[in-house]
């Protein structure tokens, strides 16, 4: 079945009625996230079928098209070419770079598509609000990829909150991981705030959204502190070269690109994901060496054009008086987020997999393991990626909008908290929402 042989539908047209065919999906942006989400969708061919792609990089686009068996006419470099053809699918996944979300999302919403939008919604508050307004105006379902909402861990946390009484305060840590930060926010696409977005938005809009989801109340005030502490030219060792391949410190530096990407090539895991990003998917020694010698990921972390903050704390006050403190830092191992929730009858502690609930009356602690197979919470965002795609597809296929847990309205509200916290950091003030 191709995109041309049926009448395309949107969720608002068949609420409560299941489709008798797979949902058709166009992908705009076939980079790391777009390709990963499409790969997950390919698990359920009876429910969803990828039918088109728009991706400017020839090699990436051709590889994606071959993987999903796309016809030539549905394989284009520019999303505008897809839009010019009118409605060719039921839904579109927008996974372009952050700065390129507004135009395709609003255009496809106007054409009647339902949309799965990679986070963040947009790099500015005005553009984020504009996308929310476009969804409201057109009636398009726009689901944001806040994958943390879709994990079994999060669902269990929400269920166990009743055991600790009323939430009074929350302590939440996002340990980005040293080599992850060096890859994405020093050498990579998110290194320049003016070109993409602030680190708090790019990396931790998930966390601010998750805190709001857990507390269940709107934020009324925000304050924040932080900055670029370490990855600066003045911290560069005297012997360091501009590129890690040429550097005498490459085997001893904690941020060595040669170590990171060659480990990824040889040993797999999360480092392999980053290596795949660096080489546009070509996992060979030659491709890695060429990228280290010529591309942005081979640069010394102290000789880049980065300005992304490497540590930040955010304090939030919610309606009713509950508070939360959030810490985002580069200077950690690559590990799970950690949270303590303090309630009037007990304390809940979680690490992305295990949840410990301490009851003040009995002084007993109960532990719940939310992993179904003993796997790490880091893989696929603890099942969040797969559950997100399944929920989006099933919402369309079964006509059940309630399956979407990250609708555009709540997501815009969470983004506005992020923008308020960043204003607070820059101005040294407390911002009232």
N, C-alpha and C positions, 0 to 999 in steps of 0.2 A: 504494500500500500504506500503510495506517495502522497505528498501534501496536496496534490491537485484533485484527488478523487473523492473528496467529501466536503461537506459544508462545515467550515470551521466554527467552533462554538467557544463561548467564554463561560466562566462559572456563573456569572449573573444571569445567563440565559437558561440554565438547567439546574438550578438549585433543587436538590432532593431527587434528581433523576440521573441515573447512571448512564454513561455512554456505552454504546455497543461496539466500540472500536477503541484502539489505543489513542491516547492524547498525543498530538503532534507538537514537537518542541523545536524552535529555532534557537541557536546559540550565538550570541553576539559577544565575541571575545573568547578565544579558545586557548588562553594561557593556562597557568597552573590550576586555578580554581574552576574556570569554565570546563576544562578537560576533565577534571576530577568529578564534577557534578554530572557531566554527560556520561562518564563511565559508570557511575552509580545508576543512572537512569537506564542504561543498557541492560541492567540485570532483569528488568521487567518488560520484555518486549510485548507482552500481551496487554500492558497498561500504558506504555509510553514509547514513542519512537522519535528519535532525533532526525529531523528532515532537512535542516539547513544550517549553515554556519557563515558568519562574517568574521574574518580575522585578517588583519593587514600583513602578517608575516607569511610569506609564501610557503616555507617549509612546514611551519606549524599548521597552517590551514590545510595543506595537502595531506599531512599525516592524519589530521582529525577527520577529513572527508573520507579517506580510505578506511579508517577504523570503523566509521559508522555507515559506510556504503552510500554516501550522498551523491546525487546526480550533479553533473557539472553546473547546471543552471542554478543550483541551490548552494553553490560554493563560491563566495564572493569575498573581496578584500575589504569592502566598506559597508557598514551596516545600512547606509543610505540606499545602497543598491537593493537590499532586501525590502526596505520600506517603500521604495518606488514601485515595487511589484504588488503592493497592497497586501492583504491578509493571506499568508501562505501557510499558517500554522495556527494552532489553538493558543499557544503560549510562547513566550520568549524568555530565555535566560540572559540577563545583561550582566556580564562579568568583565567589562572593560576596566581600564584603570580608573581610579576614583574620580578624576577630573572630567572623565568622559561619560558620566552616568546621566546627566540631566537631559541632553538632547535625545538620545535613543529611547530612554524610558518614557518621556512625555510623548514622543512621536508614536511609539508602539501602543501606548495607552489610548491615544486618540484613534488609532486604527482598530481598536477593539480587542487587542491581545490582553490576556492575563500575563503577569510578569513575576518572575523570580529574580530579585535584584541582589547582587552581591553587596555586602556591607563594605564601607559605610555608604549610606544613601547617596551622599554627595559631600564634597570637601568644605562646603560653607552652609551656614544656617539658612540663608536665603534660598539656595538651590534645593536643600533638603525639604524645606517648607513647600517650595514650588512643585516638587514631585508629589508630595502629599496632596496638594491642591488639585493636581492633574488627575490623581486617582479618584478623588472625591467627585470631580467634575465629570469624568467619563464613566465612572462605575467600575473601572478596572480593578481586579484583585491584584494588589502589589504586595508580595511577601518578601521580606528582607531576610537575608541569610544569617540571622542570629542563631547559629547552630547550637549555642549553649542551652537555649530553651528546649531543644528537642532531645536531650539526653535522658536516659533512664535515671541518671544521678540527679538531675534537676527535678524531675518529676517526683522522685523519692524525697528529696529535700522539702519540697512544697508539702508533701503529705505528712512529713514528720514535724513540721512547724507547730502543729496543734499540740504536740507533746511538751513543748517548752513555753506555752503560754503566749502572751503578747510580745512581739519583737520590740526590744528596746534599742539595741544597737548591733552593728555588724562590723566585723573586721575582715577585709578581703585583700588578698595578695595576688597579683598577676606576675609570676616569675618568667619574664620573657625568655631568658636564657642567653648567655653571653654570645655564643656563636650565631644563634638566631638573630639577635639584634645586629651583630656585625654584618650579617648577610643582607637583611632587609632594610635596616635603618641607618647604616653607615655607608655601605657600598651599593645598596640596591635601590629599588624603585621608590621607597618611602623615605629616602635620606633628606630630601629637600621639602620643607613645609610649603613653600610657595608653589611648588610643582605638583604636590599631591594633597596632603593634609597633615595636621599636627599628629604627633605620635599617639596622643590620647584617643583621637578619633580613629586613626588607622588600625591601631592594635587593641584598644581597650573600650571601644564603643560596645563591644560584646559585654564587658564587665559592668559598665554603667547600666546597660539594658538589663542584665541579669539581676543586679541589685534591686532595680525597680520592680522586676518581676517577682522577686522573693519578698521584698518588703510590702509590696502591693499598695503603695501610696505615692502620690506625686512629690517630687522634690520642691522645696520652697526656697532654700538658700544653699550656696556652694562657695567654697574657698579652695585654693590650691597653691602648691609650691613645687618647684622643681626646675630643671634646666639641663643643659648639655655639660656634664661634669668631666667626662674622661676622654672622649674621642675627639681630641682637639690637637692642632699642630704643636702646641707647646709641650704636650706630653709624649711627643715622638722621641724615641731613643736616638742618640747621635749617630749610631751606626746604621740605622734603618734606611732601606732603599724605598723608592716610590712604589715598587711592585714586589710582591712576596717571592716571586720566582727568582729575583736577583738579590734577595736580602740575606745577609749572613745570619740573621736571627730567625729565619723561617722555621727552623726546627725547635725553637725554644719559645717563640712568641705565643701567648695565649690566643691571639686573634689571627694566626697564620692562615691565609687563604689556601696555601698549598696543602696544609694538613687537613683543613675542613673538607675541601672538595675531593681530594684523593681518598680520604677516608670514606666519603660518600660513595665514590665509585667502587671501592673495594669491599666495603662492609655493609652497605645498605642502610636501612633505618631512616630516621629523619634527615640525616645528612645527605642521603641519596636524593631525597626530594629537593633539597637546596641545590645539589649538583645538577639535577635535571633542569631546574630553572636556569641555572647559569649557562648551560650548554644548549638550551632550547630543545631538550629531550634526547640529545645524542650522548649516550653513556659509553664513551671510549676514552682511553688514555690520551689519544691525540686531540680529541675535542676539549677535554679538560685543560690540557697544556695550552692550547690555542686561546681558550677563554681567559686563562690566568695571565697570558702574555699580552692580550689585546683588549679584553673587555673590562667593564667596570668592577667586576667581582675579584679581579686580581690585584687591586690596589691596596696599599698600606692603609690601615684604618685611621692613621694619623695624617694622611695626605689625601683625604677625600674632600668633596665639596658639601659635606653634610652639615645640617643644623638641627636635626631631629633630637628632641630631648631624650636623655638616656635614663632619667629617673623622675618620678613625679608622684606626689601624694595629693589626694582629693578628699575633702571633708564635705559631707552632705547632710542636710537636715530635711527630714520628710514632714509632710503634713501630719500633725498630731504629736510631733516631738521626737520621733525615732531618729537615730543618726547612723551614719556609716562612714568608715574611714577606708579608703582604697589606696593601695600602693602598687605602682607599676615600676619595675626596675629591670635594667638589662643585666645586672650583675648577680646572676644566679645560674645554677645548672639548668638544663632544659627539663623542667618538672611540672607537675600539675599545679593548678591554682589551689590556693588554700583559704579556707573561710572559717570564721567563728561567728555564730549567731547567738546573741545573748538575749534570753527571754525571761519573762517574769517567773516561770516555773522550772526553767532548766536551760542548758546550753547545748547547742548543736555545733559539732566540729566536722568539717569535711575536707577531702583532698582531691575531689574529682572522681573518686571511686568509693572509698570507705566513708561512712557517716557514723559518727559517735554521738549519741544522745545521752546527756547526763541529767538525771532527775534530781532536783533539789530535795524533795521529800524523802525519797528512798535512798538517795546518795548512791544509786546504781547507774552504771553506764552500759547502754546497749549499742552494739555495733552492727551495721548493715553493710554488706558488700554488694554494690550495685552492678558489678561486672557480671555478665552472663557467662563469660568464658575465661575469666582470669586475665584478660588482656589489659594493657596499659590504657589509661584514659587519654594519652596523647595521640593514639592512633585513631584517625578519623574523627577527632574531637569526641572521643568516648561514644562513638555511634551517632553523634549529632549530625554529621554530614549525611549519612544514609537515611536517618529518620527525617531530616529536613526534606530531602528529595522525595521520599516515600509519601510524606504528608502533603507536599505540594501536588504531586501526581494524583494521589487519591482524592484530594479535595476537588480537583478538576474531573477526574474519571468518575467519581461517585456522586458529584454534585453536593459535596459536604464542606462548605467554607469553614466550619468550626474546627477542622483539622489543622488549619493554619494558626500557629501560636505566635507568629511574629508579623502581624499585620502592619501596614504602613502608618496608621495613626499612632499606635504605641511606640513604633520605632522612631518616628519624628520627635515625639516627646522625649525619648531617651537621648537622641542626638542633641536636642536643645540643652539638656543638662550638660553634655560634653562641651558644647560651645560656651556655656556659662562658666564651667570650671576652667576652661582655657583662658577666658577673659579674666577670670579671677587671678590666675597665675601671672598673666602678663601685666596686670595693673596693680597687683598687690592689694586687692580689695575683696570684700565679701559681695557676691552677686546674688541679688534676689530675683527669683523667677516669677 
